[in-house]
Amino acid sequence: MSRPLRIEYEGAWYHVMNRGAGRQRVFRTDGQRRYFLSLLGETAERFNAEWHAYCLMGNHYHLMVRTPEGNLSRIMRHVNGLYTQYFNRSGHRDGTLFRGRYKAILVDADAYWLELSRYIHRNPLEAGLVEDLASYRWSSYRAYCGLEQAPEWLTSGFILNALGQRGQHREYAVFVAEETAEALVRFYGKAKLSPILGEDEFRARVLGRRAKHIDIPELKCARTLPSLEQIVVTTARHFGVTETEVWASKRGRGVISPARSVAMYLCQRVGDMRLGEIADAFGLASYASAGSTIRQVKGRIAEDKALATQINYILLDLTP
């Protein structure tokens, strides 16, 4: 099965969903629901996530998020990973909780953020869980209507300001009471959801952009991937070392081979190589060793601006 489309860039808006494996319940107690929401608060502070709407159902969730730093994968890895650990501990169980990677639909916010918030908030009503949305405690709807204080991490101004400056809470309740827009009903009613919610112009713009955090299989199929040898040669040149030094495995306490590590990272990022292939190419003991090396490089990129800049220059040489 191919991976779902992933498009990440600074300022992107998403509708994120995930469902329990085998349709099992992923929220069984109020304590679990509160912990999940606390994770949203953590990511708002730690990863600069902007949460604009949420709805926790029995066996799935809906989230509306904007990523100023283009880091959706990191945000959701934190949320789903820690929540699964907590759920298993609190339920004295182990194993998979969610049915797979979360589904993230990139949204043309200018056209759809208001409509999407209504779609998310109406879920309990459409599922027959309540007759009055004001009675449902586990969504951001009550905060939007002024029925309870919004958590510090919930960003409601974008959506409420679209309704004017006066009587926003009341106007929002009236808006959500109306039926979901037909365009969204058609979009979400399809057997296979599109990864982008937006008109043709928006789709063309995001599929054509060259953002630094972009993972688009459609674009990858259309370009020529750099070979392993090209990656090694280019990396060696930028680091001012020989190709032999990139290939060679150096062992011992305190030994660091930045060019070699970066080459492995680039093999995955722009060479589309699997961890097992990278391990074989560089003479590592296992795919886990390759994964560990690549994770270390990613961590250094986040902390070392000089290294991030150097890698960007290598990427420019490797990507036509």
C-alpha positions in Angstrom: 0.0 0.0 0.0 1.4 3.4 -1.0 1.9 6.0 1.7 -0.7 8.8 1.9 0.1 12.1 0.3 2.1 14.4 2.7 2.6 18.0 2.0 4.3 20.1 4.6 5.2 23.7 4.5 5.3 26.7 6.8 1.8 28.1 7.4 -0.1 25.1 6.0 -3.6 24.3 7.3 -4.8 20.7 7.8 -7.8 18.6 8.7 -6.2 15.7 10.6 -8.1 12.5 11.4 -7.3 9.1 12.8 -9.5 6.1 13.6 -9.0 3.2 16.0 -7.6 0.0 14.5 -10.5 -2.4 13.8 -12.8 0.6 14.6 -12.0 0.1 18.3 -12.7 2.9 20.7 -9.7 5.2 21.2 -11.4 7.3 24.0 -13.0 5.2 26.7 -12.7 7.5 29.7 -12.8 11.2 30.4 -9.3 10.9 31.8 -8.1 9.7 28.4 -9.9 12.5 26.6 -8.3 15.1 28.9 -4.9 13.6 28.4 -5.3 13.8 24.6 -6.2 17.4 24.9 -3.3 18.1 27.1 -1.0 16.8 24.3 -2.5 19.4 22.0 -1.5 22.0 24.5 2.0 20.5 24.7 2.5 20.7 21.0 1.2 24.3 20.9 4.0 25.2 23.2 6.7 22.9 22.1 6.2 22.8 18.3 4.3 26.0 17.7 1.2 24.1 16.6 -2.0 26.3 16.2 -5.1 24.3 17.0 -8.2 25.9 15.6 -10.8 23.2 16.2 -11.2 19.7 17.6 -13.7 17.0 18.1 -13.1 13.7 20.0 -15.5 10.9 19.0 -15.6 7.4 20.4 -13.3 5.7 17.9 -11.7 8.6 16.1 -10.9 12.3 16.3 -11.0 15.4 14.1 -8.4 18.2 14.4 -8.0 21.5 12.5 -4.4 22.7 12.8 -2.1 25.3 11.2 1.6 24.7 11.2 3.6 28.0 11.2 6.9 25.9 11.1 5.8 23.3 8.6 6.2 20.4 11.0 3.0 18.5 11.0 4.7 15.1 11.0 6.6 15.9 14.2 3.5 17.3 15.9 1.3 14.3 15.1 4.1 11.8 16.0 4.2 13.4 19.4 0.4 13.4 19.9 -0.3 9.9 18.5 2.8 8.3 20.0 2.4 9.6 23.6 -1.4 9.1 23.6 -1.0 5.4 22.5 1.4 4.8 25.3 -0.9 6.4 27.8 -4.0 4.6 26.5 -2.2 1.2 26.8 -0.9 2.0 30.3 -4.3 3.2 31.5 -6.1 0.2 29.9 -3.5 -2.4 30.9 -3.0 -3.4 27.3 -0.4 -3.2 24.5 -0.3 -3.2 20.8 -1.5 -0.9 18.1 -4.2 1.7 18.9 -4.7 3.5 15.6 -5.3 1.8 12.3 -2.3 3.5 10.7 -0.8 6.8 10.0 -3.1 9.7 10.5 -4.9 11.2 7.5 -4.0 14.8 6.9 -6.0 16.8 4.3 -4.3 20.0 3.3 -6.9 22.8 3.3 -7.3 26.0 1.4 -8.0 27.9 4.6 -9.1 31.2 3.0 -11.9 29.4 1.3 -12.8 26.6 3.7 -11.7 27.3 7.3 -15.1 28.4 8.5 -17.0 25.6 6.7 -14.5 23.0 7.9 -14.9 24.1 11.5 -18.7 23.6 11.1 -18.1 20.1 9.6 -15.8 19.1 12.5 -18.1 20.5 15.2 -21.3 18.9 13.8 -19.8 15.4 14.0 -21.5 14.4 17.3 -24.9 15.7 15.9 -24.5 13.8 12.6 -23.5 10.6 14.5 -26.6 10.8 16.6 -24.7 11.2 19.9 -26.5 14.3 20.9 -29.5 16.4 19.9 -27.9 19.6 21.0 -24.3 20.3 20.3 -24.1 22.5 23.4 -24.3 19.4 25.5 -21.3 17.7 23.9 -18.2 18.3 26.1 -15.4 16.9 23.9 -15.2 19.4 21.1 -14.2 23.0 20.8 -17.8 24.0 19.9 -18.7 25.1 23.4 -15.7 27.4 23.6 -16.6 28.9 20.2 -20.1 29.6 21.4 -18.9 31.2 24.7 -20.4 28.4 26.8 -17.1 27.6 28.4 -13.6 29.2 28.6 -11.4 28.2 25.7 -8.1 26.5 26.7 -5.1 28.7 26.2 -3.8 26.6 23.3 -7.1 26.9 21.2 -6.9 29.6 18.5 -10.4 30.7 17.8 -9.9 34.2 16.4 -9.4 33.3 12.8 -12.7 31.6 12.6 -14.8 33.9 14.8 -13.5 37.0 13.1 -14.9 35.7 9.8 -18.3 36.3 11.3 -17.8 40.0 12.1 -16.7 41.8 15.3 -20.1 41.8 17.2 -21.9 38.9 18.7 -19.4 36.3 17.4 -20.4 33.5 19.8 -24.0 33.8 19.0 -23.4 34.1 15.2 -21.2 31.0 15.3 -23.9 29.0 17.0 -26.4 30.1 14.3 -23.9 29.2 11.6 -23.2 25.7 12.9 -26.9 25.0 13.3 -27.2 25.2 9.5 -26.5 22.2 7.4 -22.9 21.4 6.2 -22.1 23.0 2.8 -22.9 20.8 -0.1 -19.3 21.1 -1.4 -17.9 19.6 1.8 -20.6 16.9 1.9 -19.5 15.8 -1.6 -15.8 16.0 -0.7 -16.0 13.9 2.4 -18.6 11.5 0.9 -16.2 10.0 -1.5 -14.9 6.5 -1.0 -11.3 7.8 -1.3 -10.6 11.2 0.1 -8.4 13.6 -1.8 -5.4 14.8 0.1 -6.2 18.4 -0.8 -9.3 20.4 0.0 -9.3 23.4 -2.4 -9.9 24.5 -5.9 -7.7 23.8 -8.9 -5.7 27.0 -8.5 -4.8 26.1 -4.9 -4.0 22.5 -5.8 -1.7 23.6 -8.6 0.0 26.1 -6.3 0.8 23.7 -3.5 1.8 20.8 -5.8 4.1 23.1 -7.7 5.9 24.7 -4.7 9.4 23.8 -3.6 8.9 24.0 0.1 11.8 22.5 2.2 9.4 20.2 4.1 7.5 18.6 1.2 6.7 14.9 0.7 4.6 14.5 -2.4 4.6 11.1 -4.2 3.1 12.6 -7.3 6.0 15.0 -7.7 8.6 12.3 -6.8 7.3 10.2 -9.7 7.8 13.1 -12.1 11.4 13.8 -11.2 14.7 11.8 -11.6 16.0 10.7 -8.3 19.7 11.2 -7.6 21.7 8.0 -7.5 23.5 6.7 -4.4 26.8 7.6 -6.1 25.7 11.1 -6.9 24.7 11.7 -3.3 28.0 10.5 -2.0 30.0 12.5 -4.5 28.1 15.7 -3.9 28.1 15.4 -0.1 31.9 14.7 -0.1 32.5 17.8 -2.3 30.5 20.1 0.0 32.2 18.8 3.1 35.6 18.9 1.6 36.4 15.3 2.1 37.1 12.3 -0.1 34.4 9.9 -1.3 36.3 7.2 0.6 35.8 9.0 3.9 32.1 9.1 3.2 31.9 5.3 2.4 34.3 4.3 5.2 32.9 3.2 8.6 34.8 4.8 11.5 34.5 3.2 14.8 35.5 4.3 18.3 34.4 6.6 21.1 34.0 10.2 20.1 34.5 9.5 16.3 32.2 11.7 14.2 31.8 11.5 10.5 29.3 14.3 9.5 29.6 13.8 5.8 28.9 10.1 6.1 25.9 10.7 8.3 24.5 13.5 6.1 24.9 11.2 3.0 22.7 8.6 4.7 20.1 11.2 5.6 20.1 12.5 2.0 19.7 8.9 0.7 16.4 8.7 2.5 15.3 12.3 1.9 16.0 12.7 -1.8 17.1 9.2 -2.9 13.9 7.5 -1.6 16.0 4.7 -0.3 14.7 2.4 2.5 16.6 2.1 5.7 17.7 -1.5 4.9 19.1 -0.3 1.5 21.0 2.5 3.2 22.4 0.1 5.8 23.6 -2.3 3.1 25.2 0.5 1.1 27.1 1.9 4.0 28.0 -1.3 5.6 25.9 -1.0 8.8 24.8 -3.8 10.9 21.1 -3.3 10.5 18.4 -0.9 9.3 18.0 0.3 12.9 21.6 1.7 12.8 20.7 3.6 9.7 17.5 4.9 11.3 19.4 6.0 14.4 22.0 7.9 12.3 19.4 9.7 10.3 17.4 10.7 13.4 20.6 12.2 14.8 21.2 14.2 11.7 17.6 15.5 11.8 18.1 16.6 15.4 21.3 18.4 14.5 19.6 20.2 11.6 17.1 21.6 14.0 19.8 22.9 16.3 22.6 23.8 13.9 21.7 26.5 11.4 25.1 26.2 9.7 24.5 22.5 9.0 21.0 23.1 7.9 22.3 25.7 5.4 25.0 23.4 4.2 22.5 20.6 3.6 20.2 23.0 1.7 23.1 23.8 -0.7 23.6 20.1 -1.2 19.9 19.6 -1.9 20.0 22.4 -4.5 22.8 20.5 -6.3 21.0 17.2 -6.1 17.4 18.3 -7.1 16.9 19.6 -10.6 
